[in-house]
Amino acid sequence: MWTLVQCKNTTERVTAVGWMAFTLLLSGCIDNGNDVGYRRPLSAGGVAGAPNGSGAAPDTTLPPLPRLPGVTANVTGDSVSISVQPLDQAVDYRVYALPANQDITVGADGQVQVKNALYRCAGNRQTPPVALDGAAPLTSGYMKTLVDGVDVNGFTRSLDDATLGHVYLDAGKDRVPVYALGDAAPTAENENYFMRWSASRVKQYVTSPSERDALLARGFRDDGIAFYAPAAESASTRWVYSSTDAQARYYFSDGAEAAIRQKPSPAFLALTGAEPDTAPLMRVFYLNLSATSHDELVAGQARFERARRQGDSLPLYELPWSGLTGPTTLVVEALNPGCPSLPGLLSPLSLPANATHPAWLTPDEARATSPEGALYVNGQFAEDSRPRAIARAFLNDVAPEPAPPLDWSWGFRADDSIGTFTSEPCGDPSGNCFQDFRQSSERFDTSFVYVDTQRQALAPLLGELWVMYADLDSGVNGKFRMTPPEKAQLSADAFLHVTMEVNAFTTARRYPQLLISDQDVPVQHQLANGNSLVIQPYGDWPNLFELQVCEHRTWDVNDQCPFADLNHYFDPDDPKKELSLAPHAEAGEHVGLDRATRFEVYVSSARAYLLLDGEPYGCVDLPATGVPLGPVTITFGDVLFHSNNDQLQFYDYPRAYLYHDTQRHFDNLGFKSGVAAPPWDAARLPCVSGFFTR
């Protein structure tokens, strides 16, 4: 039977005892006249410099450091999603509440200790690596990156050739944005054996807004502003040229390579040397052996290393903070070395390690492993790592936001309670309740299905709901389900909006879910009696974000319902003929072990719109049958399936600590019935109607 652990929090820091903070605030609604915009972005003035940097820094005895530029944050309820501009020397990033000066100690070696600090760390991203230059493929040979001492379609490039000039990272006078756009052609991406990232899509880089608009109208993916270029030629600029042939799209400057490329045309200007607030403009050639190759352009060494290597040994540029109880100054730091890992998994429940599973450590137990009583969340470096900050920024007076006007919402803030739970019959019609643990409170009906008897926990922690469990003997289809008693309404003439934030590291055997069903709790055991929709990230890298329709049938990890393909557009007269790639973001680039990813759906009985982190992802014209109609239950769930066979060979930290356990942090859950459809560009993201089976 799972254990409900109570925690408490104070205005100074999250501690490990008692009831933890939480109320809801929903994540990113689109303002369609029904909901307010979530994720309020902090203004540029909210990102202050470090004590010896520009901007108004708080009064603190933290030692001066260079300013960490480009820090942005979005507030959702009591939670903050933070992004950083990568720093070349940084191996990790962390955020913490500004400590009182009396709690700061600076050692003779410059090492900073903060008494009883709570740190949330970015950790490494989880993606497969790519084969470098002439190295043997680590997974498949379909995609390689070529930079140093290798032939690129007739020209041997060196590492020095990777730098094409220098560009600006921020907007300013006499600068123009350089837009990155991902090609829509079916041959513009690799679809084979893990080798796909945001960087692997063929790119076109343009400075003209009208040219950008024309490419977007052709279905190109909007990858935003890659960097800023000089607006006019001068003695300190050079042209970067573009050329295409039957094999690839290239970018290069004047010189030997320009002489061999077909019909080079000027693309944009770059500086010939470094200047203040600039970074080297660098290129990585993506050799796609199954389709079209291209030069990927990035600004700065950190982005260059990510584009060149991919893999899980480089940091995420996003990190979360949750549990705000009032205006709080947050400290954001770049680190080298990075945050230490714990000798186990942080958990609401204390459990010893055994031959298969790591120890589960409560916050108190985790703090006891640190000399200064610090709690590191998502540390992924060696347990004896001593993090050192190399740059810093402040987010001043970050305050929680009020809840948006939804019919039901939950954000796990300080004054919320998930209620008092009592055991319930599992609800399986056959009466077989083997390893099926169901409990209910006035707030939620919850079930852990096919999980280890001891390794299951559900509790508010750090301003989120932490759900942890292990599939029984690492070899069954373990699941978690949580359903509020309040129902939503799914209709033909309006939309139901459902939203969820969760850390969403995903494989084919572990992933979070949303279920919308015309069946009552326990929903998992009632699916076959009605119609349901399942919305989930899914699959080994590259992850998908998909919708499934379950018409009077159950859903299980090895018995999935028909799903809509949101990644490709096919000829309506020839369903096997692919016309183009979808222009949405790569789902896998939006997930992490502690990163909060927002999944949303707007659904009527005829159509569904899916949004990923507030951005349009895909539209589905639903079938005439199999879609629920009328009162529906909303279920937030998770899967851990046959963990013994999970494909974690690319991911060092999950393989060491999470092979047979899962750790989800749910936040900002909610729904509202009877809303309008979200704003949608149907020309760029048309609705698909075909459904497929696995």
C-alpha positions as CSV (number, residue, x, y, z in Angstrom):
1,M,0.0,0.0,0.0
2,W,1.4,3.4,-0.9
3,T,2.4,5.8,1.8
4,L,1.2,9.4,2.1
5,V,4.0,11.5,3.7
6,Q,3.3,14.9,5.1
7,C,5.7,17.8,4.7
8,K,5.8,21.4,5.8
9,N,7.4,24.5,4.5
10,T,8.5,27.9,5.8
11,T,9.0,31.2,4.1
12,E,12.7,30.8,4.3
13,R,13.3,27.4,2.7
14,V,11.6,24.1,2.1
15,T,12.4,21.7,4.9
16,A,11.8,18.0,5.1
17,V,9.1,17.8,7.7
18,G,5.4,18.1,7.8
19,W,3.0,19.4,5.1
20,M,4.5,21.0,2.1
21,A,3.3,24.1,0.2
22,F,0.7,23.9,-2.5
23,T,-2.4,25.4,-4.1
24,L,-2.7,25.5,-7.8
25,L,-2.0,27.7,-10.5
26,L,-2.4,26.5,-14.0
27,S,0.2,26.6,-16.6
28,G,0.1,28.2,-20.0
29,C,-3.4,28.8,-21.3
30,I,-3.7,30.7,-24.4
31,D,-5.8,33.8,-24.0
32,N,-8.9,32.9,-26.0
33,G,-11.4,35.0,-24.1
34,N,-12.0,32.3,-21.5
35,D,-8.7,31.8,-19.8
36,V,-6.0,34.3,-18.8
37,G,-2.4,33.8,-20.0
38,Y,-0.3,31.7,-17.7
39,R,3.4,31.6,-17.3
40,R,3.8,35.3,-16.7
41,P,7.2,36.3,-18.0
42,L,9.4,38.3,-15.8
43,S,10.5,41.6,-17.3
44,A,14.1,42.2,-18.4
45,G,14.4,44.3,-15.2
46,G,13.8,41.2,-13.2
47,V,17.1,39.7,-14.2
48,A,19.7,41.7,-12.3
49,G,23.4,41.6,-12.6
50,A,25.7,40.0,-10.0
51,P,27.3,42.2,-7.4
52,N,30.1,43.3,-9.8
53,G,27.9,43.3,-12.9
54,S,25.4,45.6,-14.3
55,G,21.9,46.1,-12.9
56,A,20.6,46.3,-9.3
57,A,21.9,43.4,-7.3
58,P,20.5,42.7,-3.8
59,D,22.4,43.4,-0.7
60,T,24.3,40.1,-0.2
61,T,27.6,38.8,1.0
62,L,27.7,36.3,-1.8
63,P,31.2,36.9,-3.4
64,P,31.2,38.9,-6.7
65,L,31.0,36.9,-9.9
66,P,30.7,37.7,-13.6
67,R,27.1,38.4,-14.6
68,L,25.2,35.4,-16.1
69,P,23.5,36.9,-19.1
70,G,20.3,36.0,-20.8
71,V,18.4,34.6,-17.8
72,T,14.6,34.6,-18.3
73,A,11.8,33.2,-16.2
74,N,8.1,32.5,-16.4
75,V,5.8,32.3,-13.4
76,T,3.0,29.8,-13.2
77,G,1.2,29.9,-9.8
78,D,3.9,29.2,-7.2
79,S,6.3,27.8,-9.8
80,V,9.0,29.3,-12.0
81,S,10.4,28.0,-15.2
82,I,13.9,29.5,-15.8
83,S,16.0,29.5,-19.0
84,V,19.7,30.5,-19.2
85,Q,21.9,31.6,-22.1
86,P,24.5,28.8,-22.0
87,L,27.9,29.8,-20.7
88,D,30.9,28.1,-22.4
89,Q,32.6,27.0,-19.2
90,A,29.5,25.9,-17.4
91,V,28.8,22.2,-16.8
92,D,25.6,22.7,-14.8
93,Y,23.2,25.4,-13.5
94,R,21.3,25.9,-10.3
95,V,18.7,28.1,-8.7
96,Y,18.1,28.9,-5.0
97,A,16.4,31.4,-2.8
98,L,18.7,34.3,-1.8
99,P,20.0,33.4,1.6
100,A,20.3,35.6,4.6
101,N,23.9,37.0,4.9
102,Q,24.4,35.2,8.2
103,D,23.9,31.9,6.5
104,I,26.6,32.5,3.9
105,T,30.2,31.3,4.6
106,V,33.0,31.8,2.2
107,G,36.0,29.5,2.7
108,A,39.7,30.4,2.2
109,D,39.6,28.6,-1.1
110,G,36.6,30.7,-2.2
111,Q,34.1,27.9,-1.8
112,V,30.7,29.2,-0.8
113,Q,28.6,27.4,1.7
114,V,25.0,28.3,2.4
115,K,23.5,26.9,5.5
116,N,20.6,24.6,4.9
117,A,20.2,25.7,1.3
118,L,17.8,24.2,-1.2
119,Y,19.2,24.0,-4.7
120,R,17.4,22.9,-7.8
121,C,19.9,21.9,-10.5
122,A,19.5,21.7,-14.3
123,G,21.5,18.5,-14.7
124,N,22.3,16.9,-18.1
125,R,19.9,16.6,-20.9
126,Q,19.0,13.0,-21.9
127,T,19.6,12.4,-25.6
128,P,21.6,9.8,-27.6
129,P,25.0,10.9,-28.8
130,V,25.9,11.3,-32.4
131,A,29.0,9.9,-34.1
132,L,31.8,12.6,-34.4
133,D,33.8,13.1,-37.6
134,G,35.3,9.7,-38.6
135,A,34.4,7.9,-35.4
136,A,32.5,4.6,-35.5
137,P,28.7,5.1,-35.0
138,L,27.5,4.6,-31.5
139,T,24.0,3.6,-32.6
140,S,23.5,3.8,-36.3
141,G,25.4,5.3,-39.1
142,Y,22.5,7.3,-40.5
143,M,23.6,10.6,-39.0
144,K,27.1,11.9,-38.2
145,T,28.5,15.3,-37.4
146,L,31.5,16.4,-39.4
147,V,33.8,19.2,-38.2
148,D,37.5,18.3,-38.0
149,G,39.7,16.7,-40.6
150,V,36.9,15.2,-42.6
151,D,35.6,15.6,-46.2
152,V,32.4,17.6,-46.5
153,N,31.2,16.8,-50.0
154,G,34.4,17.8,-51.8
155,F,36.1,20.0,-49.2
156,T,38.1,18.9,-46.2
157,R,37.3,21.0,-43.2
158,S,39.4,21.7,-40.1
159,L,38.3,22.6,-36.6
160,D,39.4,26.2,-37.4
161,D,37.0,26.3,-40.3
162,A,34.2,25.7,-37.9
163,T,34.3,29.4,-36.9
164,L,32.8,31.6,-39.6
165,G,33.1,34.9,-37.7
166,H,31.5,36.5,-34.7
167,V,27.9,37.5,-34.0
168,Y,25.8,39.1,-31.3
169,L,23.7,37.2,-28.8
170,D,21.3,40.0,-28.1
171,A,19.4,42.6,-30.0
172,G,20.8,46.1,-30.3
173,K,21.5,49.1,-32.5
174,D,22.7,48.3,-36.0
175,R,22.0,44.6,-35.6
176,V,19.5,42.4,-37.4
177,P,18.1,39.1,-36.2
178,V,19.1,35.9,-38.1
179,Y,16.1,33.6,-38.1
180,A,16.5,29.8,-38.2
181,L,13.9,27.9,-40.1
182,G,13.6,24.1,-40.3
183,D,12.9,22.8,-43.8
184,A,9.5,21.1,-44.3
185,A,10.6,18.6,-47.1
186,P,10.3,14.9,-46.1
187,T,14.0,14.6,-47.0
188,A,15.0,17.3,-44.5
189,E,15.1,15.1,-41.5
190,N,16.6,11.8,-40.4
191,E,13.9,9.3,-39.2
192,N,16.2,6.3,-38.5
193,Y,17.4,4.8,-35.2
194,F,17.4,7.6,-32.6
195,M,19.4,10.1,-34.7
196,R,17.1,13.1,-34.6
197,W,17.3,16.3,-32.7
198,S,16.3,19.9,-33.3
199,A,19.7,20.4,-34.9
200,S,19.3,17.5,-37.4
201,R,16.5,19.3,-39.4
202,V,17.9,21.0,-42.5
203,K,18.0,24.8,-41.7
204,Q,17.8,28.0,-43.7
205,Y,19.1,31.2,-42.0
206,V,17.6,34.4,-43.1
207,T,17.5,38.1,-42.0
208,S,14.5,39.3,-44.1
209,P,11.2,39.2,-42.2
210,S,9.4,38.8,-45.5
211,E,11.6,35.8,-46.5
212,R,11.0,34.3,-43.1
213,D,7.2,34.7,-43.5
214,A,7.3,33.1,-46.9
215,L,9.2,30.1,-45.5
216,L,6.8,29.8,-42.6
217,A,3.9,29.8,-45.1
218,R,5.6,26.9,-46.9
219,G,5.5,24.9,-43.6
220,F,9.0,25.5,-42.4
221,R,9.5,25.1,-38.6
222,D,10.1,28.3,-36.7
223,D,13.3,27.8,-34.7
224,G,13.4,31.4,-33.6
225,I,16.2,33.9,-33.7
226,A,19.5,32.0,-33.8
227,F,21.7,35.1,-33.2
228,Y,22.1,38.8,-34.3
229,A,24.2,39.9,-37.2
230,P,25.7,43.3,-38.2
231,A,23.1,45.3,-40.1
232,A,25.6,46.9,-42.6
233,E,28.9,46.1,-44.1
234,S,32.0,47.7,-42.6
235,A,35.7,47.1,-42.4
236,S,35.1,44.7,-39.5
237,T,32.5,42.5,-41.2
238,R,32.5,39.6,-43.7
239,W,29.8,37.9,-45.6
240,V,28.6,34.4,-44.7
241,Y,27.3,32.6,-47.9
242,S,24.8,29.9,-48.5
243,S,24.8,27.3,-51.2
244,T,22.8,24.2,-52.0
245,D,23.3,21.1,-54.2
246,A,21.7,17.8,-54.5
247,Q,23.3,16.6,-51.3
248,A,23.2,19.4,-48.8
249,R,22.8,23.1,-47.8
250,Y,26.1,24.7,-46.8
251,Y,27.2,27.9,-45.0
252,F,30.7,29.3,-45.4
253,S,32.8,32.5,-45.7
254,D,35.2,33.7,-48.3
255,G,38.0,31.3,-49.1
256,A,38.7,27.9,-50.6
257,E,35.4,26.3,-49.8
258,A,33.5,29.2,-51.5
259,A,35.3,28.4,-54.7
260,I,33.9,24.9,-55.0
261,R,30.3,25.4,-53.9
262,Q,27.5,25.9,-56.4
263,K,26.1,29.4,-56.9
264,P,27.0,30.9,-53.4
265,S,24.7,33.7,-52.4
266,P,25.2,36.1,-49.4
267,A,23.1,35.1,-46.4
268,F,24.1,37.6,-43.7
269,L,27.1,39.4,-42.3
270,A,29.4,38.4,-39.4
271,L,32.1,40.3,-37.6
272,T,35.7,39.4,-38.5
273,G,36.7,39.4,-34.8
274,A,35.4,39.3,-31.3
275,E,33.8,42.4,-29.8
276,P,32.0,43.0,-26.5
277,D,28.8,40.9,-26.2
278,T,29.6,38.7,-29.2
279,A,30.3,35.0,-29.6
280,P,31.9,33.0,-32.3
281,L,29.6,31.9,-35.1
282,M,30.3,28.2,-35.5
283,R,29.0,25.5,-37.8
284,V,28.5,21.7,-37.6
285,F,27.8,19.7,-40.7
286,Y,25.1,17.1,-40.2
287,L,25.7,14.3,-42.6
288,N,22.4,12.6,-43.2
289,L,23.0,9.3,-45.0
290,S,19.3,8.7,-45.6
291,A,18.2,12.2,-46.7
292,T,19.5,15.8,-47.1
293,S,22.5,17.0,-45.1
294,H,23.2,20.6,-43.9
295,D,25.3,23.0,-41.9
296,E,23.9,23.8,-38.5
297,L,24.9,27.3,-37.2
298,V,25.2,28.2,-33.6
299,A,26.6,31.1,-31.5
300,G,29.1,30.2,-28.9
301,Q,31.2,27.2,-27.8
302,A,28.6,25.7,-25.5
303,R,25.9,25.5,-28.3
304,F,28.6,24.2,-30.6
305,E,29.5,21.4,-28.3
306,R,25.8,20.4,-28.0
307,A,25.2,20.5,-31.7
308,R,28.4,18.6,-32.4
309,R,28.1,15.9,-29.8
310,Q,24.5,15.7,-28.6
311,G,24.3,13.0,-25.9
312,D,23.8,13.2,-22.1
313,S,27.1,14.7,-20.9
314,L,26.1,18.3,-21.6
315,P,23.7,20.4,-19.4
316,L,20.1,21.5,-19.9
317,Y,19.6,25.2,-20.2
318,E,16.3,25.1,-18.2
319,L,15.6,24.6,-14.6
320,P,12.6,24.9,-12.3
321,W,11.7,26.4,-9.0
322,S,8.5,25.7,-7.1
323,G,6.8,26.4,-3.8
324,L,6.8,30.2,-3.8
325,T,4.9,31.6,-0.8
326,G,5.6,35.3,-1.4
327,P,8.0,37.7,-3.2
328,T,11.4,35.9,-3.4
329,T,14.7,36.8,-4.9
330,L,16.1,33.8,-6.7
331,V,19.8,33.3,-7.4
332,V,20.7,31.6,-10.7
333,E,24.2,30.4,-11.1
334,A,26.4,28.7,-13.8
335,L,28.5,26.0,-12.2
336,N,31.8,24.2,-12.7
337,P,31.9,21.6,-11.1
338,G,28.2,20.7,-11.1
339,C,25.7,19.7,-8.4
340,P,26.4,16.4,-6.6
341,S,24.1,13.4,-6.9
342,L,22.6,11.9,-3.8
343,P,23.4,8.3,-2.7
344,G,19.9,7.4,-3.8
345,L,16.7,9.1,-4.9
346,L,15.1,12.0,-3.2
347,S,11.7,10.9,-2.1
348,P,8.8,11.6,0.3
349,L,9.4,8.1,1.7
350,S,12.5,6.6,3.3
351,L,13.5,3.2,1.9
352,P,16.8,1.3,2.1
353,A,18.7,0.2,-1.1
354,N,18.6,-3.4,-2.2
355,A,20.1,-5.3,-5.1
356,T,17.8,-3.8,-7.6
357,H,16.8,-0.4,-6.3
358,P,18.7,2.6,-4.9
359,A,17.8,4.0,-1.5
360,W,14.9,6.4,-1.3
361,L,16.0,9.4,0.8
362,T,13.7,11.9,2.5
363,P,14.9,15.6,2.4
364,D,16.2,15.3,5.9
365,E,18.2,12.2,5.0
366,A,19.5,13.9,1.9
367,R,20.5,17.0,3.8
368,A,22.5,14.8,6.2
369,T,24.8,13.8,3.4
370,S,25.9,17.4,2.9
371,P,28.4,19.1,5.2
372,E,26.5,22.4,5.2
373,G,23.0,20.7,5.3
374,A,22.3,21.6,1.7
375,L,19.6,19.8,-0.3
376,Y,20.5,19.2,-4.0
377,V,17.6,18.4,-6.2
378,N,18.6,16.7,-9.5
379,G,22.3,16.7,-8.9
380,Q,23.9,14.4,-11.5
381,F,27.6,14.8,-10.8
382,A,29.7,12.7,-8.5
383,E,28.5,12.4,-4.9
384,D,31.6,14.2,-3.6
385,S,31.3,17.0,-6.2
386,R,31.8,20.5,-4.7
387,P,29.9,22.9,-7.0
388,R,31.5,26.2,-7.7
389,A,29.6,29.1,-9.2
390,I,31.4,30.9,-12.1
391,A,28.6,33.4,-13.0
392,R,25.5,34.6,-11.4
393,A,22.2,36.5,-12.0
394,F,19.3,37.5,-9.7
395,L,15.6,37.3,-10.3
396,N,14.3,39.9,-7.9
397,D,11.0,39.7,-6.0
398,V,9.5,36.7,-7.9
399,A,6.0,36.3,-6.6
400,P,3.4,33.6,-7.0
401,E,0.5,34.3,-9.4
402,P,-3.2,33.9,-8.6
403,A,-5.0,30.9,-10.1
404,P,-6.7,31.4,-13.5
405,P,-10.4,31.0,-13.9
406,L,-10.6,27.3,-14.5
407,D,-13.4,24.9,-13.4
408,W,-10.8,22.9,-11.5
409,S,-7.2,23.4,-10.8
410,W,-4.5,22.2,-8.5
411,G,-1.0,23.6,-8.0
412,F,0.2,22.0,-4.7
413,R,0.8,25.2,-2.9
414,A,1.3,25.8,0.9
415,D,-2.4,26.1,1.8
416,D,-3.6,23.1,-0.2
417,S,-4.4,19.7,1.1
418,I,-4.7,16.5,-1.0
419,G,-7.1,15.2,1.7
420,T,-7.2,12.2,3.9
421,F,-6.9,8.9,2.1
422,T,-8.6,5.6,2.8
423,S,-8.2,2.3,1.0
424,E,-10.7,1.3,-1.6
425,P,-11.4,-1.9,-3.6
426,C,-9.2,-1.9,-6.7
427,G,-12.2,-1.9,-9.0
428,D,-11.1,-4.6,-11.4
429,P,-14.3,-6.3,-12.7
430,S,-12.7,-9.7,-12.4
431,G,-12.0,-9.1,-8.7
432,N,-8.3,-9.6,-9.3
433,C,-6.5,-7.0,-7.2
434,F,-3.0,-8.4,-7.4
435,Q,-0.5,-5.6,-6.7
436,D,-3.3,-3.1,-7.4
437,F,-3.4,-0.4,-4.7
438,R,-6.2,2.1,-4.7
439,Q,-6.9,4.9,-2.2
440,S,-9.2,7.9,-2.3
441,S,-9.7,11.2,-0.5
442,E,-12.1,14.1,-0.9
443,R,-9.6,15.5,-3.5
444,F,-8.4,12.5,-5.6
445,D,-9.0,8.9,-6.4
446,T,-5.6,7.2,-6.9
447,S,-4.3,3.8,-8.0
448,F,-0.9,2.2,-8.3
449,V,-1.3,-0.9,-10.6
450,Y,1.2,-3.7,-10.7
451,V,3.8,-2.0,-8.6
452,D,6.2,-3.1,-5.9
453,T,4.4,-3.4,-2.5
454,Q,6.9,-1.1,-0.7
455,R,8.2,1.2,-3.4
456,Q,5.3,3.5,-3.9
457,A,4.9,7.1,-2.6
458,L,2.5,10.0,-3.2
459,A,3.0,13.2,-1.4
460,P,3.4,17.0,-1.8
461,L,7.0,18.0,-1.8
462,L,8.8,21.2,-2.9
463,G,5.6,22.7,-4.1
464,E,4.7,19.8,-6.4
465,L,3.1,16.4,-6.1
466,W,5.8,13.8,-6.1
467,V,4.8,10.3,-7.3
468,M,7.3,7.5,-7.1
469,Y,7.0,3.7,-7.6
470,A,8.7,0.7,-9.1
471,D,7.1,-1.9,-11.4
472,L,6.8,-5.2,-9.7
473,D,10.0,-7.3,-10.1
474,S,11.0,-4.8,-12.9
475,G,8.9,-6.9,-15.3
476,V,5.2,-5.9,-15.4
477,N,3.1,-3.1,-16.8
478,G,3.2,-0.7,-13.8
479,K,0.9,2.3,-13.9
480,F,-0.3,5.3,-11.7
481,R,-3.7,6.9,-12.0
482,M,-5.0,10.0,-10.2
483,T,-8.5,11.4,-10.9
484,P,-10.3,14.3,-9.1
485,P,-14.0,13.8,-8.3
486,E,-15.0,16.9,-10.3
487,K,-16.0,16.1,-13.9
488,A,-15.5,18.1,-17.0
489,Q,-17.9,18.4,-20.0
490,L,-16.8,17.3,-23.5
491,S,-19.2,18.7,-26.2
492,A,-19.7,19.1,-29.9
493,D,-19.9,22.9,-30.0
494,A,-17.2,24.0,-27.6
495,F,-13.8,22.8,-26.3
496,L,-12.6,21.2,-23.1
497,H,-9.2,22.5,-22.1
498,V,-6.9,20.2,-19.9
499,T,-3.4,21.1,-18.8
500,M,-0.7,19.4,-16.8
501,E,2.9,20.1,-15.9
502,V,5.3,17.2,-15.1
503,N,8.9,16.3,-15.4
504,A,8.6,14.1,-18.5
505,F,11.8,12.1,-19.2
506,T,10.3,9.6,-21.7
507,T,11.1,6.2,-23.2
508,A,8.9,3.5,-24.7
509,R,8.6,2.1,-21.2
510,R,8.1,5.2,-19.0
511,Y,6.0,8.3,-19.7
512,P,3.3,10.5,-18.1
513,Q,-0.2,10.6,-19.4
514,L,-3.6,12.4,-19.5
515,L,-6.8,10.4,-19.9
516,I,-10.2,11.9,-20.8
517,S,-12.9,9.3,-20.4
518,D,-16.7,8.9,-20.1
519,Q,-16.0,6.2,-17.5
520,D,-15.9,6.7,-13.7
521,V,-13.1,5.8,-11.3
522,P,-11.2,3.6,-11.2
523,V,-10.8,4.6,-14.9
524,Q,-8.1,2.1,-15.8
525,H,-10.5,-0.8,-15.1
526,Q,-13.5,0.8,-16.8
527,L,-12.0,1.8,-20.1
528,A,-13.5,-1.1,-22.0
529,N,-17.0,0.0,-21.1
530,G,-16.8,3.3,-22.9
531,N,-14.8,5.8,-24.9
532,S,-11.6,7.5,-23.9
533,L,-8.7,9.7,-25.2
534,V,-5.1,9.2,-24.1
535,I,-2.7,12.1,-24.5
536,Q,1.0,11.3,-23.8
537,P,4.6,11.8,-24.8
538,Y,5.8,8.4,-26.0
539,G,8.7,6.3,-27.3
540,D,12.4,5.9,-27.2
541,W,14.3,9.0,-28.5
542,P,13.1,10.9,-30.4
543,N,10.0,11.2,-28.3
544,L,6.6,11.8,-29.7
545,F,3.6,13.8,-28.4
546,E,0.5,12.0,-29.4
547,L,-3.3,11.4,-29.0
548,Q,-4.9,8.0,-29.0
549,V,-8.6,7.1,-29.3
550,C,-9.8,4.1,-27.3
551,E,-13.3,3.0,-28.5
552,H,-14.8,0.5,-26.0
553,R,-11.5,-1.0,-25.3
554,T,-8.8,-1.0,-22.6
555,W,-5.5,0.7,-22.9
556,D,-2.3,-0.8,-21.8
557,V,1.4,-0.4,-22.4
558,N,1.5,-3.4,-24.8
559,D,-2.1,-2.8,-26.0
560,Q,-2.1,0.8,-27.1
561,C,-5.1,2.4,-28.9
562,P,-5.0,3.8,-32.4
563,F,-2.9,7.1,-32.5
564,A,-2.7,10.1,-34.8
565,D,0.6,10.7,-36.6
566,L,1.3,14.4,-35.8
567,N,4.8,14.4,-37.3
568,H,4.1,14.0,-41.0
569,Y,1.5,15.3,-43.5
570,F,0.3,12.8,-46.2
571,D,-1.4,13.2,-49.5
572,P,-5.1,12.8,-48.9
573,D,-5.4,11.0,-52.2
574,D,-2.5,8.7,-51.4
575,P,-2.0,8.1,-47.7
576,K,1.4,6.5,-48.3
577,K,2.8,9.6,-50.0
578,E,4.4,11.9,-47.5
579,L,4.1,15.6,-48.4
580,S,6.0,17.3,-45.7
581,L,7.2,17.3,-42.1
582,A,5.2,18.9,-39.4
583,P,6.6,22.3,-38.2
584,H,6.3,21.7,-34.5
585,A,9.1,21.4,-32.0
586,E,10.9,18.2,-31.2
587,A,9.1,16.9,-28.1
588,G,12.3,15.3,-26.7
589,E,14.0,18.6,-26.6
590,H,11.4,19.8,-24.1
591,V,11.8,17.1,-21.4
592,G,14.2,16.5,-18.6
593,L,14.6,14.7,-15.3
594,D,13.5,17.8,-13.3
595,R,12.4,20.2,-16.0
596,A,8.7,21.0,-15.9
597,T,7.0,20.3,-19.3
598,R,3.5,21.5,-19.9
599,F,1.1,19.3,-21.9
600,E,-2.2,20.7,-23.0
601,V,-5.2,19.6,-25.1
602,Y,-8.2,21.5,-26.3
603,V,-10.8,18.9,-27.4
604,S,-14.4,18.7,-28.7
605,S,-16.1,15.6,-29.9
606,A,-14.8,16.4,-33.4
607,R,-11.4,17.9,-33.0
608,A,-8.4,18.1,-30.7
609,Y,-5.6,20.7,-30.5
610,L,-2.3,19.7,-28.7
611,L,0.1,22.3,-27.2
612,L,3.6,21.6,-25.9
613,D,4.9,24.2,-23.4
614,G,2.3,26.6,-24.6
615,E,3.1,26.3,-28.3
616,P,0.9,24.7,-30.9
617,Y,2.0,21.1,-31.6
618,G,-0.7,19.4,-33.7
619,C,-4.4,19.2,-34.6
620,V,-6.4,16.0,-35.0
621,D,-9.8,15.6,-36.7
622,L,-11.3,13.0,-34.5
623,P,-13.2,9.9,-35.8
624,A,-17.0,9.8,-35.7
625,T,-16.9,7.0,-33.1
626,G,-14.8,6.3,-30.1
627,V,-14.7,9.9,-28.7
628,P,-16.3,10.5,-25.3
629,L,-19.2,13.0,-25.2
630,G,-20.9,14.6,-22.2
631,P,-19.6,14.3,-18.6
632,V,-16.0,13.0,-18.5
633,T,-13.4,12.2,-15.9
634,I,-9.9,13.7,-16.2
635,T,-7.1,11.4,-15.1
636,F,-3.4,12.3,-14.6
637,G,-1.2,9.2,-14.9
638,D,2.1,7.6,-15.5
639,V,3.6,4.4,-16.8
640,L,6.6,2.3,-15.9
641,F,6.6,-0.9,-18.0
642,H,9.1,-3.8,-17.9
643,S,11.9,-1.6,-16.6
644,N,14.3,-4.5,-17.0
645,N,14.2,-3.9,-20.7
646,D,14.2,-0.1,-20.8
647,Q,16.5,1.4,-23.4
648,L,18.7,3.5,-21.0
649,Q,22.0,2.7,-22.6
650,F,22.5,6.4,-23.6
651,Y,21.7,7.9,-20.2
652,D,24.2,7.5,-17.4
653,Y,22.2,9.0,-14.6
654,P,18.9,7.3,-15.3
655,R,20.6,4.0,-15.8
656,A,22.4,4.3,-12.4
657,Y,19.5,5.7,-10.3
658,L,16.2,5.3,-12.2
659,Y,16.5,2.0,-14.0
660,H,13.7,0.3,-12.0
661,D,12.1,3.3,-10.3
662,T,10.3,6.3,-11.6
663,Q,10.0,9.8,-10.0
664,R,7.4,12.2,-11.4
665,H,6.7,15.7,-10.1
666,F,3.2,16.8,-11.1
667,D,2.2,20.4,-10.9
668,N,-0.3,23.0,-12.2
669,L,-3.1,20.5,-13.1
670,G,-6.5,21.8,-14.3
671,F,-9.3,21.8,-16.8
672,K,-12.1,24.1,-18.0
673,S,-15.2,23.1,-20.1
674,G,-16.9,25.2,-22.7
675,V,-14.0,27.3,-24.0
676,A,-13.2,28.4,-27.5
677,A,-10.5,26.7,-29.6
678,P,-7.0,28.1,-29.1
679,P,-5.6,30.5,-31.8
680,W,-4.4,28.2,-34.6
681,D,-2.7,28.7,-37.9
682,A,-4.4,25.9,-39.9
683,A,-2.3,26.6,-42.9
684,R,0.9,25.8,-41.0
685,L,-0.5,23.1,-38.7
686,P,-3.4,21.5,-40.6
687,C,-5.5,18.9,-38.9
688,V,-4.7,15.2,-39.5
689,S,-7.3,12.5,-39.6
690,G,-5.5,9.2,-40.1
691,F,-5.0,6.8,-37.2
692,F,-2.4,4.1,-36.9
693,T,-1.8,1.1,-34.7
694,R,1.4,-0.2,-33.1
